[in-house]
Amino acid sequence: MSISRIIANITQYISEAAMRIFGPNDDSYPTIGVQPFKGEPYDKRKDDNN
């Protein structure tokens, strides 16, 4: 009885993971479009790590 329960639990665990991986996305990110760049371009002369 316990072996069949273990196999059932393993099967359920794997099938739930597969459904989560291959299922539709449930992300609720807002549609915001392209964001402008707000930063300084890289300048090797101003790099502090040299």
Buried (B, 14 or more C-beta within 10 A) or exposed (E): EEEEEEEEEEEEEEEEEEEEEEEEEEEEEEEEEEEEEEEEEEEEEEEEEE
